[in-house]
């Protein structure tokens, strides 16, 4: 309980970068990770690690020879995740999702994100979505959890397939599953 209060305070203090006041629910974690294949080596990128609850869920859903590159702009959150998750498959990157293309010279299999598009400019949102799309392999996917459905058209303009799933919690969450 003490950790949940600490996390909520950290999220509220950083509302413009987290887009949330608490950790993502287990139902949202499960939904946003449901497309991850468990039986083959993949390269996954996560945008917005917070205190690492989705990071842990991703790691529990990918194979032992997969990798997870987790991007986070908040150095305190990066430090927390580095200190609390000991997994050789995880690389924490203290940088913006906007710069994802600077870190890869090969394509990736998946993007799992919880970044707050509602607080981003149209240009920044478009850049993150397009750069992610460009990095994805054919049949790669991008899953995004948000607390609004108003950003769905941004994803539909870039991806060939996009679906919106509502996770009925308070507040309701919207998970965008997009496929290249």
Phi, psi and omega in degrees: 000319180301318179295322179297318178295315179300316179296315180299319177296317179296319179294314181298321179295333183243036188305324182288338177258334180269325182072011183213163176247001176205170179295157177293143180291159179299325178297319178291318177305313180297317181293315184291338180259002190293339181272355181292124176283136183267344191252014177213158180288126178225163176247117183247142173244135175243134175250122176086078186275341181052232178263010168094012181292320176286327175304313178298319180296318178300311181299326180283348182252357180248160183291165181295338180256016175271169176229151177231121178251108188254118182263136178207132181277338183273113183297329178295318178295320178300313180299315180301313182294318178300324182279342185246346178240112179254095182212123183297339181282346186264130171236115178271129183239115180276079181201167181280149175302334178303333186258015185306322183294340179289348188254356185226137172246005172230165182282161182246165183265328187203152171235130174242125187222149173225024182286149188274081181305333181298336181262001183262153173292162177301321181295315180295316178300310181300317180297314180297313181296313181294316179299321178295313179303313182298328180281336184289143172291164171303139184071007174288163181224158177232121176242127186234128174258130178220167177253022175212151177260007186285350180264359186302321181299328178300321180284322180297330180290336185257316186268146178294321179234135177213134176227154181241124179245132178263126175257109186281086173233178174251115353285160177295144178247151179240125178250123179263119175253117183237140184233140178274000000 
